[in-house]
Amino acid sequence: MMFSTTSRQRVHILWFQGLIPYSIAWELQRSLFEARRDNPQLEDVLLLLEHPPVYTLGRGADAKFLQFNPECSDREVYRIERGGEVTYHCPGQLVGYPILNLKRHQPDLHEYLRQLEASLILALAQFKLQGERVAGLTGVWLEGQKVAAIGIQVSRWITCHGFALNVCPDLQGFRDIVPCGISDRPVGSLQQWLPDLTVPDVVPAIIEAFSETFRLDAQLNSIDGDIPEDLWQRLLAGQADSETLTKTQAS
């Protein structure tokens, strides 16, 4: 896979190896989000990771879409600031948290949701999969099965939370909820079409599609373990140093 540098604005991509507990990812998001809300000149960031099994509900989500009592269960459940109903995260699902300044892109929440969908559809096309939208709903479907969920928070045009793409997860956990409050549309995964597909296979396609959709240069940092302190401080200052990558050709 070959990459080249362009002159577009930069997005710092942190791709985390291994599973990241939801509480830790939430704190990372909040730190980056608040830094950019306080200083809109800081560059955009995209976190890419997988979570251990966890359920999250949007700020206005109806708890009736949980098919279990969280007070009598050992399942992890968080109510968070994003929009949308309940969803499920687990290994084999690629989660993306963009922290973007929409004033540098298009300050329109509806358009931002459509751009996230477009980037996912573009990534799926690299695997010859035809992702689709469903009128009146948010997310991406394959042959009627929802493979990507989206839920965001925006404050002062800085974004937080994002998307979850089912690559090769165990879908059993979705049976304990009404995913996104939609009872009549099944949840699927890319593995149903491509049995050998893994999350690392999909990450480069997501990076390329996201960068192309938002017209950004991807500066990739692969994180195995804790984020190095010097990198973290540079990210909070918007000056992380790494190789700037934009895919131009696949080999």
Secondary structure as UniProt FT lines:
FT   STRAND          2..4
FT   STRAND          10..19
FT   HELIX           22..38
FT   TURN            40..41
FT   STRAND          44..50
FT   STRAND          54..57
FT   TURN            59..60
FT   HELIX           63..65
FT   HELIX           70..72
FT   STRAND          77..79
FT   STRAND          87..89
FT   TURN            91..92
FT   STRAND          93..99
FT   HELIX           102..104
FT   HELIX           109..125
FT   TURN            126..128
FT   TURN            135..136
FT   STRAND          140..142
FT   TURN            143..144
FT   STRAND          145..155
FT   TURN            156..157
FT   STRAND          158..166
FT   HELIX           171..176
FT   HELIX           179..181
FT   HELIX           190..192
FT   TURN            195..196
FT   HELIX           199..214
FT   STRAND          217..224
FT   HELIX           229..237
FT   STRAND          244..249
//
